[in-house]
Amino acid sequence: GGVNSWKTDQCASFHTEAGCASDDACMWDATILLPTPPPTPPPQCVFKTGADLMKDLREAWGCDPNAALPTSCPCLGHNGQTTFPCPAGLEWSPTPGELCVNATVDRHAGWVTGPAVMSASYGASCYSENVETSSLVCTRTHPDQTQFGVPAGTCSEIHGDGYNEAMNSSSWCVGQMFCFVDPCNCNEVDIAVSNYFPAARNNGAPAYYSFAACGDTNLWKHDQCVGVVDQQSCGDDAACMWMTSTTTSTTELGICKFKSGSSLMRALRHHWGCDANAALPQSCPCLGHNNQSSFPCPAEDLKWSPASGEQCVNATVDRKKGWVTGDAIMSASYGASCSSSNHETSSLVCTGTHPDQAEFGVRAGSCSEYGDGYNEAMNSSNWCVGQKFCFVDPCNCNEEDIAISNYFPAAKNKGAPAYYSFATCGGVNAWKTDQCASFGSSTSCASDDACIWDPDVVVPTPPPAPAPQCVFKNGDDLMKGLRSTWGCDANAPLPTSCPCLGHSNQTTFLCPAGLKWSPAANEKCVNATVDRKKGWVTGDAIMSASYGASCSSPNHETSSLVCTGTHPDQADFGVSAGSCHQLYGDGYNEAMNSSSWCVGQTFCFVDPCNCNESDIAVSNYFPASKNGGASAYYSFATCGGVNLWKTDHCAALASEQSCGKDAACTWSITSTTTTTTTTTTTTATSGYPGVCKFKKGSDLIITLRKAWGCDEMADLPTSCPCLGHNGQSTFKCPAGLHWKPDEGEQCVHATTDRLAGWATGDAIISASYGANCNSPNHETSSLVCTSTHPDQAEFGVPAGSCSEYGDGYNEAMNSSSWCVGQKFCFVDPCNCNEADIAVSNYFPAAKNNGAPAYYSFA
């Protein structure tokens, strides 16, 4: 009365048709693609922002609810702690005479805090260094480090001394500006309670701080809130709140966007040493130059054509894919004024002639259609033309889109970056927006001073556009087309069966000598047109006349390159792939199983007007020219099989034209859209569109009964008794096993999953395993059931060198959900009416007197 969930799981682990076919209990369904349901949003701890935090803070601090809301957010100038001279022996190095304060800082993994000594200047003003000297997250030297200053030493190597002096182990640890504020006198909405100076260290009241007051973003608090996994712990931090609708993506939450507004203005004015007390500028004049040393433009080596006498400058421009920069020569007029042409003469992104182009001026691969790799229109990206900007002095500019020039960094600009603005010329900085958006993490985003990471925004992934694909016709599509093509009587009743013709309708002759395969004595052959070269290119061949005559014919693919090739690079039937460093046999695989569909499939030739199966297909082997002017048709379904090779063949046709040339294929515009009422297929990135699923019902019954030689004329069984044994030779269980046999218990040899990825090896298990429905059926020797860590690679061997994963054997044997509580027994498939019968991996033919062992959970 059980359900074989473990076998279903194992079948589902095969993601290709070849892998699926390696297990007789699995079959590949080429017509189904399991839709990926949208994940159920789990609750999550997130950083409070906006009105949520402002309301809580003002109420908690007793701010006057009737008072006008503050319009600014001044720094307090201190962190409110008692100061003392910094002691010796700290992990970090204070300056002579520096004052320190006591703090409570994350000292253990999981944001567990402990006492620490920090600089008294920490958080006093926006311009304080605010170095995270005492934080584990910022100073750890390995992700597994669990304690501040103590290296991760439970594994086989020590990662430094446990203290990263750069204090940049997390992206938020450096370069962020903040200060402590009075929440009742601050209009910023990112105010947060300081974990470093809680009420116990701050005269009974929490200390509050703001990043926005200094024009920055609080990334570290976002990280800390996200790290809290339960609602109670989340509620313990006044700066976090519990949300029940958020993303389940493992990708870092957030988006890298172009800095604008006060965030950039304040940062720039600070970095450039602008007078903080001076009045803010009211305009933004162009400098009239790009501040580079100019020289006459050279006559050669440029892809673009300078004007006569034009001056040039050296620049650092994107020259390789992925915004990788290199030296370039550009016009000296670039960015001098709003009226400058500002042509992107030397940028790969603007001059590339194909998306795959990897380097400036070098065309993509060997394809001649992409010109010489230089687009003279310089419009390969939409921001490349028509944009106006100029270089500006950030201390004398009131525009909010000021950005640092990648073309003229500090190294090329007398030690200081060059700044520019599109807004001062009435334009929009589309290219910088694009470049910031290309940074997928807060770390890479922080590498560009003009970009800022917004942890509260997640860009949704748009669904891919529907793509056309060649798929195997079935059902009404094929039946309608075939009956019309063959002139079947449209008014006649549809056939209710599909008998084999008993032949392939070809002229037969005595099989000649000299074939790659070995005909039987006096065997008859026929001429055929078979795939002889790579890419399904056909040629003449000689095959057995019994091919496709009946469901019981061997149907050996004796003359197919796809079935007999000895290497994926083999280009011609019977000719070994000899252009590699070694020869792969003689080019002929006598097992004829080089593709999974080549063996074990049963089919026969049929009359399409007298066949009710919907998988009828036109034979490529016997086309009209070899079949008296009419095509030959066949069916797998009439023999209880599935036509995998035709699905493979159709999928290989990449254009609508080539697809249309095969009457068994149809061109389909596929989509990934899935609704509650309609499910459509999708274009798979590799292999077939489909899913590997557990065989059941008539699919398995027909296959098993035929394979075991059951009497096809006998009545089907009406019950399914257990055999009472697993068919193996028994012996007394030896000592030294990972599991504990009972006194005198008998054991058997088995082939069990012993390595990661279901790789098998010899094992010893109880002889009672699968004998009847009441057997304990303990999975004593399975890695999947006894592993102590997901990374464990071998049965009984703990994962890596880390001692925390025990001895590598879980005595409860419940490491996967299917390992316990399932009932099954071994059965005779010819005397069983259950539809979930499966071949045992534990007792294959080699261990079962030459025949597989079968079992049933149902």
Disulfide bonds with the S-S distance in Angstrom:
Cys11-Cys26 1.97
Cys20-Cys692 2.29
Cys45-Cys234 2.25
Cys63-Cys184 1.68
Cys73-Cys186 1.86
Cys75-Cys179 2.02
Cys86-Cys100 1.90
Cys126-Cys214 1.96
Cys138-Cys173 2.04
Cys155-Cys802 2.34
Cys225-Cys240 2.02
Cys256-Cys445 2.10
Cys274-Cys395 1.66
Cys284-Cys397 1.87
Cys286-Cys390 2.02
Cys297-Cys312 1.93
Cys338-Cys425 1.97
Cys350-Cys384 2.05
Cys436-Cys451 2.05
Cys470-Cys659 2.41
Cys488-Cys609 1.64
Cys498-Cys611 1.87
Cys500-Cys604 2.03
Cys511-Cys525 1.88
Cys551-Cys639 1.94
Cys563-Cys598 2.07
Cys650-Cys665 2.08
Cys710-Cys830 1.68
Cys720-Cys832 1.88
Cys722-Cys825 2.05
Cys733-Cys747 1.92
Cys785-Cys819 2.08
